[in-house]
Amino acid sequence: MWCFVSEPNGTIHELILPKGSYGIDCLDMISSRINLVEKDYFGLKYTNPSTGVNTWLNLRNKLSQQLTGRAPHRIQLTVKYFVNVQELQQQISRDIFYSTIYQQLLNEDLLDKIGQPELNKVIALIAQVKYGDFNAESVPEYSKLLPSIKWSNELQKSVETEHLNLDMVTSSEAKIQFIKIFGDLPNYGMDIFHVNSVAEHPDQLILGVRHDGLRIYKDKSILSETEQENLVQFIPYDEISTVSYKGKKFTIVHGSNQDDHVHSTFLLRKNQQAINLFRTFTEFHSFYQCNSVKKSVIEKCSRTSVARILSVFSRQERGRLYLFDVVRTRRQAYDHAWSILNAPDKKRQSAFYHSDRHINRKSVYSLSKVDEAPETHSRRPQSQSFESITFTKDHKKKEGRLISADANVKQLSLEELRETVENLLENKVCQVCMDSEVSTAFCPCGHVVCCVDCATLCRECPLCRMQITYAQRVFFSND
């Protein structure tokens, strides 16, 4: 099966998949090329060439049952579940989140959701990622970063000021700030569906599925008002009893009291859109709200006509068409990725995961897999003399060359010493709030990663996930 899979930044990968491959096979292949471990946040989108319906490919079903038309099939790798930027453990994940949101800006999906001060900061952050620090002798063409914006001299000056304030901010830090700005918006990570109310005089509405519930808006193509004024109703997941679909209709049964339930029915344009809405609701609820994915959700399926006949005589998996492909919740996805990235017996792909320098990923088609760095878990006998002190951190890539982890202190250059001191200072900062100094040790695991305030909020150790019995106050020699 011949497919072109495109990333949000425009990179295109050509994949040749075996006959009978499933959606997860396609995602696994593209993830291995770009060394993406946090796969649970992403999905594959496909636009049906005959109907024009944009839908998520079901990773548990065969691609041949979902792709139509002649090869090559064009698929998009994009973010499916938008989480907080603090939960992203890989730089490649943050890159895809950044590119996805930037693409939504170019499509004008988010421009009307942010105020002017935030817009100035957003343009400056994009410029910082693309061009680096502000240079008065070569001022970037900010107007080309978001062509749909009406440009003015006042906007130019405001963006230049914001860009100047980002001096010495790295590309990865700028992307984190960029994602955080949009993460605070009410429509962050919201899947939208155009619906009509079922009434004598139906209203055109937008139904948005979010991590906390459903939001119903007036159609923005009819009214141009603020976000709050456009909001018709917000239905949290806790108030929803059941959802169902029949044909083009999608029905929500909701209410704060068990005896006071309301039936809200909406009409979509096509049957497939109603199915997509039902699927999105169920998967979002399972991923964001549940401790684990229910067995009923995992096993929900239909069967082909041949499989229905065979199922009468024997129980078998063949012929099943699964409705949902969510297999992990938000917490489980984080823990699963953490266990892989921090496995003690796994070789670290440090050159790709930890490098902050720009990686050229604009080449069309495939990217070669990054070579793995050798393990650095060997122990050395330590001496009490100053000359024999060594550093046992992982190999770190700096400007294209590796700094040895076993270099003697007196043999290190000034730049290497500065980098080592910066790493030591960073290790003393609370890994939760990234502001205060670490001052507590978790028992019984013994990890020292949090300040006093954050330690009171943790039930499990952020590093090893061991249950915390109590937090012991610790003091460093220089305190």
ABEGO torsion letter per residue (X at the ends): XBBBBBBAAGBBBBBBBBBGBBAAAAAAAAAAAAGBABAAABBBBBBBAAAGBBBBBBAABBAAAABBEBOBBBBBBBBABBBBAAABABAAAAAAAAAAAAAAAAAGAAAAABBAAAAAAAAAAAAAAAAEBBBAABBBBAAAABAABBBBAAAAAAAAAAAAAABGBBAAAAAAAAAAAAAABAABGBBBBBBBBBBABBBBBBBBBBAAEBBBBBBAAABBBBAAAABABBBBAAABABBBBBEABBBBBBEABAABBBBBBBBBABAAAAAAAAAAAAAAAAAAABABBBAAAAABBBBBAAAAAAAAABBBABGBBBABABABBAAAAAAAAAAAAABAABBBBAAAAABABBBBAABBEBBBBBBBBBBAABBBBBBABAAABBBABBBBBBGGBBBBAABBAAABBAAAAAAAAAAAAAAABBAAAGABBBABBBOAAGBBABBAAAAAABABBAAAGBBBABBBBBBBAAX
